[in-house]
Amino acid sequence: MVKKRQERQEGGRAVPEIREVAFSAPAGRPAGVEVLTLAELRDRADACQLSTPHRPGFHHLLLLDSGRLVHCVDFREHVLAPGDLLWSRPGQVQHFGDLTGAEGRLVLFEAGFLDAATAAAARVEDWYGPAVRHPEGAAARAVDAAMRALHQEFGELGGLPLEIHLEVLRHLLAVLVLRAAHPGGQPDGGDGTCEGNATYVRFRDAVERDFTRSRRVADYARSLGYAPRTLSRATEVGAGVGAKEFIDRRVVLEAKRLLAHGDQSAARIADRLGFADATNFSKFFQRRAGTTPIAFREAVRGGAGGAT
């Protein structure tokens, strides 16, 4: 993993932003995936960096074997117990709690490492999926077996030609993410018709790409070729909220990330998120979050980090 501090210039001074983390394969290892134990992570990573909010550009899939681990993903604190599975996605802001005494295995992988069919079936691109899952019984054993097989194969570099080793890793990771996405065959919210789900996925991806440019449902409907009402129905089924609420929640989440983990002014954040000025941004944020941007920043930095 390679960590890089991002800064922007504002008023002649450097303004720190959320630290971006890019994927980098270990020396001599295939690109796109890495498997390590939490003990190995403790040995090689700076604890202060892990505990500082950062935004990885790749997936984290962590299975806790023993101990207790606190992990925060986008202002939500998760307490993991043995057998729990954490899945954080590219772009989400996260930080680790105290790793002392926690044992388990961690898979880091880039979104493009899996084949397209597996990525779709496992909803790898669903940034709004649950961060923590609790497989039980046979499902838990299947997840553990898939994790162990992937970990073992990753450590056996040299037993196969590199290109074959890479394909084996890809297939074993596919088994793991499919098991993780569908623990025990439990439904994950209900998707309605295939057509409705496809509409929601297209809308969700468009919002992720363009939420800083438009907060209007009509703009997304026009660009995607749907009626606004069609988008709202699909989003109600896929995410449990209407299309406008979905867009606004995404904007608020990014605003919270920038407020909590950087020192940019409200005016600068307003500009980045596509607002005409700081006043409009402040009114929007207070209406949606129930507090002013400055009050939110002060609350989070004062220890009320559980705000959502």
C-alpha positions, 0 to 999 in steps of 0.5 A: 500500500502506498499512502499519499497526503493530498493538499490544495492551495487556498489563499496562498497556503496548503490546505490538507485534504483527506489522505488518499491511499493508492494500491501498490502490489508488494515487491515480486507479487502480482498486481491487483490483490494482496492478502495479509494477516492483521499481525503482518499489518501491525508489523509493517504499517504505522499505527498512527496512519491506520488510525487517521482517517484516509480514503483508499482507492481499493477494497478492504475485505477483513475477516476477524478470527479472534479478539475485538476490532473497532473500525470506522467507515464514513462516520459509522463505528463498527465493533467487530467480533470473531467471525464478522466480515468487514467490507469497505469500498474504494472512496469510503473514508475509514480508519482503524481502531486499536489493532492490539489483540485482534487477529484475522486476515485482510484482503486488499484488491482493486475493483478491476481485478475481478472479472465483470460477471463476478463483480456484478453478481457480488455487487462489488461496485455497490458503495452503499452495501453493508460494511459489516456482515455476520455470517453464521453456521455453514455460511461462516464456515464457507467464508472462512474456507474461502479466505484460508484458500486465498491466503494460502495461494497468495503465499505460494508464489513460485509454485505455478507460472505467474500468469497461472498463479494470478488466475488462481488468485482471481478465481479464489477471490471470486469465491470469497466475494460471492460468499461475502456478498450473499452470506447464507443466501440471505436476501440483501434488501430486495431488488425488484425486477431485473430491469428495475435493478439495472435502472437503479445501478445506472442511476447510482453510478451516475450520481457517484460520478456527477453529484458535484455537478448536479443535484437535480433528478431531472438532469440524471433522468435526461442523461440516462434516458428515463423519466424522473418517476422511473428513477425514483421508483427504481431507487426506492426499491434499490436503496429504500429512498427516492431519487432526490433523497439519494442524491442529497445523501451522497452530497451530505456524505461528501460534505461531512468527509471534507468537513471532518477530515480537512481544514478547507473553508465552507466556501471552498467546500461549497465550490467543490460540491457545486454550490453557488456560494457558501450561504447556499451550501450552509443552508442545504447542509443544515437542512439535511444534517440538522446542524451547521457545517462549522458546528458539525466539524467542531462536534466531530473533532471534539469527540462526537465522531459517531455523527452520521 
